[in-house]
């Protein structure tokens, strides 16, 4: 189920742009030992809120959307750099090749509430990527046009630390 949700999130984030996918070759090989801390129980917490603001000033939340917590590893860093570049928000259609199935098992998943708030509890100290998407449709001359983007943030949390982050675009 987690894999299906992640693939759906990835597909939604990548098809939001109607251009031909840009292909990127990931050189790193996923090392499960490098990400093993995701499965350890700890005393840290990462919570936050995900939203975007429209040009008209309305706020669109990640209401009901999946939020993923992914350990920072060489493999995940290369993937995120390929998809997002230097930005925290992307609508690019990027083909990063086949995803290692072991990578898909080394992440946590939750769902944002009606105001886009989320929380990951009992985390081991470490560095994580937090990612979700905020998408909606807006009227245009030819019907409805997809708006929004996939969001990510890199967060480091220590033992016993509670970190509150905001996933948005500047």
DOTI-753632 format. One record per residue (C-alpha): residue in three letters; x, y, z. Coordinates in steps of 0.05 Angstrom, whole numbers, plus 32768, in hexadecimal, padded with zeros to 4 digits. Each point is the difference from the previous one (the first is absolute). Last residue first. Layout:
<atoms>
alaXYZ...
</atoms>
This chain:
<atoms>
unk80B082717FDBunk7FE27FBB7FFAunk7FE27FD9803Aunk80107FC88031unk8003801F8045unk80267FDD8038unk7FF67FF2804Aunk803A7FDA8021unk7FFA7FDD8042unk80437FE8801Bunk80077FC68031unk803B7FE47FDAunk8013802E7FC7unk7FDA80147FC1unk801A80167FBCunk7FCE80167FCBunk800480047FB4unk7FC1801C7FE1unk7FD67FEA7FC5unk7FC480187FD9unk7FDE7FE57FC2unk7FDC80377FDAunk7FC3802B7FF8unk7FD1800D7FC6unk7FE17FD37FCCunk7FD980267FCAunk7FB57FFB7FF6unk7FDB80117FC1unk8021801D7FC2unk7FFF804A8014unk80147FEE8047unk7FDC7FEC803Funk802D7FE88039unk800E7FB98015unk80207FEB8042unk80417FE18019unk802780018040unk80337FC88003unk80277FDD8036unk80487FF88017unk802A7FFE8040unk80497FEE7FF4unk80247FE7803Eunk803F80098029unk80097FDA8040unk7FEB7FF38047unk7FD17FC58004unk7FB780127FFAunk7FC97FF18032unk7FCE802E7FDEunk7FF480187FB8unk7FCC80377FFCunk7FD480217FCCunk7FDA80417FF6unk7FE280127FBBunk7FC58026801Funk7FCF7FC77FF3unk80317FCC801Bunk803E7FE77FDCunk80087FB57FFAunk803A7FD68018unk80387FD77FE1unk80437FE78016unk803A7FEC7FD4unk80317FC77FF7unk7FD27FCE7FDDunk800080277FBEunk804C80018000unk80017FB48003unk7FD77FFF7FBFunk803880277FDCunk7FDD80337FD4unk80077FF67FB5unk8013803D7FDAunk800380488018unk7FCD80197FCDunk7FF38049800Funk7FC080277FEEunk800B80438021unk7FCB801E802Dunk8031800D8038unk800380238044unk803A80008031unk803080187FCBunk804A7FF27FF4unk7FF27FC87FCFunk7FBD7FE18013unk7FFD7FBD7FDBunk804A7FF27FF4unk8015801F8043unk7FCB7FD58023unk80197FC07FDFunk80498010800Funk7FF0800F8048unk7FD77FC08006unk803A7FD57FE6unk803780228029unk7FD37FF9803Eunk7FCF80308022unk7FCA7FD6801Funk7FBB80087FE2unk7FC2801A8024unk7FC480027FD2unk7FC080298003unk7FC27FE57FDEunk7FCA80327FF0unk7FC080098028unk8006804B8001unk804280177FE1unk7FE680478009unk7FEE80357FCDunk80038048801Bunk7FDD80377FD8unk8029803F7FF2unk7FEB800B7FB8unk80437FE67FE6unk7FF17FC08026unk80237FEF8041unk801B7FBB800Cunk7FF97FD2803Cunk80227FCA802Aunk80018003804Cunk80307FE38032unk80157FC9802Eunk80437FDD800Bunk80087FDB8042unk803B7FE38024unk80017FCC8038unk80177FC37FD9unk7FE87FBF7FE3unk802C7FE57FC9unk7FE47FEF7FBCunk801580427FDFunk80467FF5801Dunk800B7FC97FCCunk800B80327FC7unk804B7FF77FF6unk7FF97FB5800Eunk7FCD7FFB7FC7unk803580177FCEunk7FDF80197FC0unk803180047FC5unk801580457FEBunk800780137FB7unk7FB880167FF4unk7FF6800D7FB6unk7FD3803A7FF0unk7FCA80027FCAunk7FD9803F7FF4unk7FB87FED7FF4unk7FDD801F7FC3unk7FD9803D8015unk7FBA8001801Dunk801680108047unk7FD57FE58039unk80107FBB7FE8unk803D7FFA802Dunk7FE180138042unk7FC37FD67FF4unk802B7FC47FECunk802C8008803Eunk7FC48005802Eunk7FE07FC27FDFunk80427FDB8005unk80048013804Aunk7FB97FE9800Cunk800C7FBE7FDCunk80407FF48027unk7FDE800E8042unk7FC87FD07FEE
</atoms>
